[in-house]
Amino acid sequence: MRFILVDRILDMVPGRSITAEKTIDADADFFEDHFPGFPVVPGVLLTEMMAQTAGKCLDAEKRPRGKAMLARINSASFRSWMKPDQVAVIESEVLNNRDKYATAKCSVSVDGKEVSSAELFFTFVPNEVFAEDYRDEVLESFLAGRKTSA
């Protein structure tokens, strides 16, 4: 399994809010053990979906502070389950957006029902730390499509 937990961005206001989606195929190997006979997406992956989505929203501003990285989970709640092949809709609202940190309120819904939510804290890692050829294909695809349709 690749650790890219956002398939596509549906809507975004850079630095403020974002809506994205992710489907995890039934053949993902962790479903065999989580849980046998009742396969569900682990809560840690739901949280990572929210973090990656909010991070893309922050990174879309292209500010010189670096790439947004999850530094702390302030709170997280899990209300229901996401099963294999279901489409998760991930929403994030940036609450604070400073030069050194940001916070976001996020949620994951399946079929219109909220399955998890979290309040997340981000710091920023300098761009020089990443490989020169690093690219965020999901974010680049959304931004390119937005520019051509405007």
C-alpha positions as CSV (number, residue, x, y, z in Angstrom):
1,M,0.0,0.0,0.0
2,R,1.3,3.4,-0.9
3,F,1.0,5.9,2.0
4,I,-0.9,8.5,-0.1
5,L,-4.2,8.8,1.6
6,V,-5.9,11.4,-0.6
7,D,-7.0,10.3,-4.0
8,R,-8.2,13.7,-5.2
9,I,-9.2,17.1,-4.1
10,L,-12.7,18.1,-4.8
11,D,-12.7,21.7,-3.6
12,M,-10.2,24.0,-1.9
13,V,-9.6,27.6,-0.7
14,P,-5.8,27.5,-0.1
15,G,-4.9,28.0,3.5
16,R,-8.6,28.0,4.6
17,S,-10.6,24.9,3.7
18,I,-10.5,21.8,1.6
19,T,-12.6,18.8,0.6
20,A,-11.0,15.6,-0.7
21,E,-11.8,11.9,-1.1
22,K,-10.1,8.6,-0.6
23,T,-11.1,5.0,-1.4
24,I,-9.1,2.1,0.1
25,D,-9.3,-1.0,-2.0
26,A,-10.5,-4.2,-0.4
27,D,-7.2,-5.9,-1.3
28,A,-5.2,-3.6,1.1
29,D,-3.2,-6.1,3.2
30,F,-4.1,-4.6,6.6
31,F,-7.8,-5.6,6.1
32,E,-6.7,-9.3,6.8
33,D,-5.8,-8.4,10.3
34,H,-8.0,-5.4,11.1
35,F,-10.2,-7.2,11.8
36,P,-10.7,-10.8,10.6
37,G,-14.3,-11.1,9.5
38,F,-15.0,-7.4,10.1
39,P,-12.5,-5.4,7.9
40,V,-12.4,-1.7,8.7
41,V,-9.9,1.1,8.1
42,P,-7.7,1.6,11.2
43,G,-8.3,4.9,13.1
44,V,-4.7,5.9,12.6
45,L,-5.2,5.8,8.8
46,L,-8.4,7.9,9.1
47,T,-6.4,10.4,11.1
48,E,-3.6,10.4,8.5
49,M,-6.2,11.0,5.8
50,M,-7.3,14.1,7.7
51,A,-3.7,15.2,8.2
52,Q,-2.7,14.8,4.6
53,T,-5.8,16.6,3.4
54,A,-5.3,19.6,5.8
55,G,-1.5,19.6,4.9
56,K,-2.4,20.0,1.2
57,C,-4.6,22.9,2.0
58,L,-1.8,24.6,3.8
59,D,0.9,23.7,1.2
60,A,-1.3,25.1,-1.6
61,E,-0.6,28.6,-0.3
62,K,3.0,28.2,-1.5
63,R,4.3,30.2,1.4
64,P,8.1,30.1,2.0
65,R,7.7,28.5,5.4
66,G,8.0,25.0,4.1
67,K,5.8,21.9,3.9
68,A,3.1,21.3,6.5
69,M,3.7,18.3,8.7
70,L,1.5,16.9,11.4
71,A,3.1,17.6,14.8
72,R,0.3,16.8,17.3
73,I,-3.2,15.3,17.4
74,N,-5.0,17.6,19.8
75,S,-8.1,15.4,19.8
76,A,-9.5,12.6,17.7
77,S,-12.9,10.8,17.8
78,F,-14.1,7.7,16.0
79,R,-17.8,7.2,15.7
80,S,-18.3,4.6,13.1
81,W,-16.3,2.4,10.6
82,M,-15.0,2.8,7.1
83,K,-15.1,-0.5,5.3
84,P,-13.1,-1.6,2.2
85,D,-14.1,0.1,-1.1
86,Q,-16.1,2.9,0.6
87,V,-15.5,6.5,-0.5
88,A,-14.3,8.7,2.4
89,V,-15.0,12.4,2.0
90,I,-12.4,14.3,4.0
91,E,-13.0,17.9,5.1
92,S,-10.7,20.3,6.8
93,E,-11.1,23.9,8.0
94,V,-7.9,25.7,9.0
95,L,-8.5,27.4,12.3
96,N,-5.1,29.1,12.8
97,N,-2.5,29.7,10.1
98,R,0.7,31.3,11.3
99,D,4.2,31.3,10.0
100,K,5.5,28.7,12.4
101,Y,2.3,26.6,13.0
102,A,-1.3,25.9,11.9
103,T,-4.3,24.1,13.4
104,A,-7.2,22.5,11.6
105,K,-10.5,20.9,12.4
106,C,-11.1,17.9,10.2
107,S,-13.6,15.1,9.6
108,V,-14.1,12.0,7.5
109,S,-17.5,11.0,6.3
110,V,-18.8,7.9,4.5
111,D,-22.2,8.0,2.8
112,G,-22.9,11.3,4.5
113,K,-22.3,9.9,8.0
114,E,-19.3,11.2,10.0
115,V,-17.0,8.4,11.0
116,S,-14.2,10.4,12.6
117,S,-13.0,13.8,13.4
118,A,-9.9,15.4,14.7
119,E,-8.2,18.7,15.7
120,L,-4.7,18.7,14.4
121,F,-1.6,20.8,14.9
122,F,1.0,21.4,12.1
123,T,4.5,22.7,12.0
124,F,6.5,23.4,8.8
125,V,9.5,21.6,7.5
126,P,11.9,23.6,5.3
127,N,11.6,22.7,1.6
128,E,15.3,22.0,1.5
129,V,14.9,18.9,3.6
130,F,12.9,17.2,0.9
131,A,14.4,15.5,-2.2
132,E,14.8,18.0,-5.1
133,D,12.4,16.0,-7.2
134,Y,9.6,15.8,-4.5
135,R,6.2,16.5,-5.9
136,D,2.7,16.3,-4.5
137,E,0.9,14.9,-7.5
138,V,-2.6,15.1,-6.0
139,L,-2.2,18.8,-5.1
140,E,-0.5,19.7,-8.4
141,S,-3.3,18.0,-10.4
142,F,-6.0,19.9,-8.6
143,L,-4.1,23.3,-8.9
144,A,-3.4,22.6,-12.6
145,G,-7.1,21.8,-13.3
146,R,-8.2,24.9,-11.4
147,K,-6.0,27.2,-13.5
148,T,-7.2,25.8,-16.8
149,S,-10.9,26.0,-15.9
150,A,-10.7,29.5,-14.6
